[in-house]
Amino acid sequence: MLIEQLFDTGLGHASYLCADPDAGVAFLVDPDRHIDAYLSVASRLGVLVTHSFETHIHND
């Protein structure tokens, strides 16, 4: 399992892409609405994002 943190300094928002490269899948934790960064990381790791989880409501 690989975990990559993505951090938006402007919003102080941390999110995570958790990937299993052997299985070729990943999930996101607390993603923001701009998906390009997540798709870029997923592509670099050779995985497909299959799920997204929200741990709390974001007001942004």
C-alpha positions in Angstrom: 0.0 0.0 0.0 1.3 3.4 -1.0 0.0 6.6 0.5 0.6 10.0 -1.1 -0.5 13.2 0.6 -1.7 16.1 -1.6 -1.7 19.4 0.2 -3.3 22.7 -1.0 -1.4 25.4 0.9 -3.9 28.1 -0.1 -6.7 26.3 1.7 -4.7 24.3 4.2 -6.4 21.2 2.9 -4.7 17.8 3.0 -6.0 14.8 1.1 -4.6 11.4 0.4 -4.3 8.9 -2.5 -4.0 5.4 -1.2 -2.9 2.9 -3.8 -2.2 -0.8 -4.3 0.0 -0.9 -7.4 -0.1 -4.7 -7.4 -3.9 -4.7 -7.7 -3.9 -1.6 -9.9 -6.4 0.3 -7.8 -6.5 3.3 -5.5 -8.9 5.3 -3.3 -9.0 9.0 -2.3 -9.5 10.3 1.2 -10.9 13.9 1.5 -10.2 14.9 -2.1 -11.0 18.5 -3.2 -13.0 19.3 -6.3 -9.9 19.7 -8.6 -9.1 16.2 -9.7 -6.2 16.8 -12.0 -3.6 16.3 -9.3 -5.1 13.0 -8.2 -5.3 11.7 -11.8 -1.7 12.6 -12.3 -0.5 10.7 -9.2 -2.7 7.7 -10.2 -1.3 7.7 -13.7 2.3 7.9 -12.3 1.6 4.9 -10.0 -0.2 3.0 -12.8 -3.5 2.7 -10.8 -7.2 3.4 -11.3 -9.0 5.4 -8.6 -12.1 3.4 -7.7 -13.4 5.0 -4.5 -13.5 8.3 -2.7 -14.1 8.8 1.1 -15.0 11.9 3.0 -14.0 12.0 6.7 -15.7 15.3 7.3 -17.6 18.1 5.5 -15.4 20.7 3.8 -16.7 24.3 3.7 -14.5 25.2 0.7 
